[in-house]
C-alpha cells in the first residue's frame, strides 16, 4: 500500500472516530443529572414557567435531544460551537482565549519530559543492572505512579511556601499585566514584544506546573526509550559494528539510538496529546488559565456547549496527533502501512 492510500485510510478512520466521539459526548452531557436552566438563572428565576420557557427556547433546550444534536452538527460545520451558558460568549471565542494557555503549558511539559526523560532512558540502557539504571528507573517510576494532584501540592509546598524558590499559583506576578496578544501564549508574546520582565515572570510561573504535568510523560519516555534501546543493542547490526572496532559511544549514537527512537516517536505524539487532556488537575492546582480550568467551571455549571467544545477540541487534537504519528511511523517503517 502506498503512503497516500495509507494516509487516506487513516484519515477516514479519524473522521469516523471523531463523529462517534461527538455522539457519545453529546449523549453523556445531556445524561448528567442536574438542571442547566437552574444553573444559568438561579433557583428562583428557573421556577418561573415563563422565564424558564424563554431560556429553553434561547438555548435550544426545548427540542428533543436527537434534534438538538442535528442542529449542533449543522452549526458545527459552519464553525459555530454555540454559546456558553456560563460566560454568555460564543464557545469558539472562549476556546481561542484558553487553548493557547494549555498549549503553552503542554509544550513546556513536553520539553521537560524530553530533556530529562531521553537521557534517563539512554543511561538506563547503557548501564543496565547497575546503580545509574536503578536510579533512572526509580525516577521514571515516580513520574508515572505519583498522582498529579499530590505532586502539584507537594511542589507548591516545598518550592513556593517553604523554600521561596519559585512563585505560586497564577500566570504572572501580582499586578503584572500580560503584553498585547499575538499568539495567546504569554511567554512567546512577551519575547516577541521584547518585554523581558513579563517573559521572566512567565517563565518562572510555568516551571512548577510544567514539571508536575510533564512528570508522567517523563516516565513514559524514559521507560520506552530504555526498552527500545536495550532491544536495539542486542541486534546483529550492533554486534557487527562492535566487531568492526567502533567505540561504544559510536555504536550507541550512530546505530542503536536511531532505531530505538522509532517506537519512541509514537509515544511522544500520543503523550503530547495526553498532556492536553490531562491538564485539568494541573491547571486547577496552579490557577492556570487554560481549557482545563474552563472545563471544570463548565462541568460545575452544567454548561453543555462549553463541555462539548472542550471535548471536541481535545478529541480533535488527540486524533490529529495520532494521525500524524501514524504517517511518520508509516514513512519510517513501511511494514506498518503494508499490514
N, C-alpha and C positions, 0 to 999 in steps of 0.2 A: 504494500500500500504506500503511495506517495505521501509526502508531507502535507500537501494541500488537501488530499482526501481525508487524511488523518485529522487535520485541523477542522475541516468541515464537520466530520462526525462528532468530534469533541464539542464543537460549538453548538450543534443541535442538542446534544445531551445536556449542556449547560443551560440552554434556554428552557428545556423541559423541567430541569430541576428547579430553576428559578420560578417557573409557573406554579409548580407544586408547592414550593415554599410560600408563595403568595396566598394560595388557597388555605393552607394549613394555618398560617399566621392570622389571616382574616377570621377564620372559624374560631381559633383559640381566643383571640382578642374579644370576640363577642360572647364567648362562653364563660369568661371570667365573672364571678359574682360581683354585683355592685350596680349602681345606677349612675351612668355618666352624666345625665342631666342634673342630678342632685349634686354631683361633684362640681359641675360648672356653676349652677345657680345658687346652691345652698339649699338646705332642707326646707326653709320656709317658702322661698320662691318656687321650688320644684313641686311643692304641694298645691300650687295654684294651677288648675287644669288649663286655663288659657295660656298662661306663661309657659307651661310645660309643652303644650301642643305647638306653640310658636317656635320654641327652641328645638323640638324634634324635627319640625319642618326645615328649619335653618340648617341643621347639621345632617339632614337626610336619615335620621334615626326612626322616622315613621314608616319606612319602607321595610319589606321583608329582607332578611339577611342576604339571601341569594341575589336579590335585585340590587341591594347596596353594593355587593361585590362587583356586579356587572358595571354599575356606574363608576365605581372606584377604578376598575381597569380601564374604562373608557377615558377617564380623566388622566390616568397614569400615562397612557400613550400620548397624551397632549402635554406631558410634563407637569401635571398638576397632582400633587400628593395630598391635596385637601388642606383644610385649615385646622391648626392645632386648637383643641378645646381648652387648653390651659393658657397658652400665650396669646391666643387670638390672632396669630400671624400664620401665613402660609408655611406649611411644614418644610417646603423647599428652602425658604429663607432661613428657617431655624437650622436646617442641616448645613447650609452654607456658612452659618455662623459658628457651629460647634464642631463640624467634621475636621477642619484644619487643626484644632487643638488636639484631637485624638490622633490624627495622623502624625503630628509633630512628636507627641509622646511615644507612639508606637515606633517611629523611626529611631528616636533616641534609645528606646529599649532594645531595638534590634541591633543597633551599633554596639551597645554594651554587651549584648549576648555574643556577637561575633568577635569583638576584641578580646573577650575573656574566654568564651567557650571554645573557639578554634584552637588556641594554644593549649588549653586544658586537654582537648581531645588528642592532639598530637603528642603531648607529653605522656598522657596515659598509655598510648600505644607504644611509644618508643621505650618507655621504662616499665613495660608490663610486669606486674608482680612485685615491683619494688615500691619504696615509700612515695616517690613522686606520683606513681599511678594510683596508690591508695588515697593520697591527698586530692588528686584530681577527681576521682570517683566520689569521694566524700563531698566535695563542693558541688558536684553535679547532682548528687542525691539530695542535698539540702535545697538546691534550687527547684527540684521537681516535686519535693514532698512537703515543704513548709507552706501552709496556707497563705495566700496573698494578704488577706486582711491582718493576720497576725504579724507577718513580716513587715507590713507597712506601719502598723502601730509601733512595733519594736524599733524600726528605723527612725521614726519621729521621736520616740522617747530618748534614744541614745544620741543621735546626731543633732537633733534640734533642741530638745529640752535639757539634756544633761551636758553635752559637750559644746553646744552652740557653734558647731562647725558649719552647719547648713541651715538655710531658712526653713520655716514651717510651711503649712498648707497655703495654697494660693498660687497665683500665676506670677505676680510681681511683688516687690516690696510695697508696704502700705503707703498710699499716697502717690505712687508712681503710676503714670498713665502709659498705656501702650502707644506705639507710634501709629501713624496712619496706615491703614490696612493695604497690603499688596497681595500677599498670599494667604493671609489669615494666620500664619504661623508666626508667633510673636518674635521668636529668636531670629528667624530668617528676615522678617520685616525690619527688625531693629538693625541688623547688619546691613541690609540693603539701603536703609535710610542713613546709616552712619551714626546712629545713636548708640554709643558704646556703653553708656550707663544702663540703658534698658536691656541691651544684649547681655551684659554681665549679670544683671539681676535675673533675667530669664533663664540663663544657663544654670545659675545657682539653684533656682527653684525647680528645674527639671531633673536634677541629678537623682534625688531620692526616689521620686515616682518612677523614673526610667529604670533604676536599678531594681526596684521592687517588681515592676511589671516584667522586666526582662530576665528575672531570675529563673523562671520556668523555662524560657526559651534557651537560656544559657545551658541549663542541664540537658535539654534535649539535643542541642547542637553538639555539646561535648561528648555525650554518650554515643550519639550516632556516628560522629567522626572517628572516635576511638574504635568502635566496632568495625567500621568500613576500612580504616587504615590497617587494623590487625589482619583483616581478610586479604587486603592488597599486599601486605608484606609477606604473605605466605604463597603468593602466586609464582609461577615459573619465571615470568619475565623479571621479577625482582631477584630471584636467585641467580638468574643469568647475569644481571647487572652486577651483582656482588662478585660473581665468578670472574668478571672482567677486571676486577680490581678497583671498582669505583668506591669512593668513600661512602660511609653510611649516610652522611648528610646529602650527598648527591643522589643516592638511591631513594631516600625518602622524599626529598624536594623535587627531584626530576622525574620520578616514576610513580611512586606509591600515592602521594598526596593527590596528584592529578586525577587518578582513577577513584580514589576514595571520596573525592568531592562530588562525584556524580549522584550517588544516592542522597548526599547531604543537601544538594540543591533542592530536592523535593521537600525535605524537611524545612528548609529555610523559607520557602514560599508559603507552605501551609502554616508555619509558625507565625509568620508576619500577619497573615490573615487572622489567626487566632488571637494575636495581640489586640487587634481592633475589636474583636468580640469580647475579649476578656478584660477590657479596660474599665468595666463598670465599678468594681470594688476599688481599684487603684484611684480612679478619679473621685470617688466618693470620699475616700480617706484623706486625700490631699487637696480636696476642694478644687479640682482641676476642671476648667470649663471645656468639657468635651461632650460627645454624644453619650458617654456612659452616665454622667450625672443627668443629662437631658432625658435619657430613657427611664431612669429611676423616678424622676419627677412625673413623667408621663404615666408610668405604671401606677403611682400613688394616686393620681387624679383620673385614672381610667381614660386617658387621652388616646382613643383608638387611632386616629390619624397619625399622631406622633409615633406611637408604638409601631405601627405598620411601616412608616417611613424609615425609622431606625433599623428595623428588622430587614427590610428590603435592601437598605444600603449595605449592611453587614453581609447579608447573603450574597449580594452582587459582588462585593469586594472579595469575599471568600471564593466564589465561583470563578471570578476573573483571574485571581492569583493562581488558583488551581489549574485553570485553562492554560495560562502562560507557562506554568511549571511543566505541564504535560507536553507542551510544544517543545520546550527546551530539552526535556528528557527524551522526547522522540528524536530530536536532532542529534543528541549526544549518543543515544543507543538505538539504532534502527530496529532492534529486536522488539522494542516496545510498540512501535507503530505497526509492526507486522503481526503482532499477537492478537 
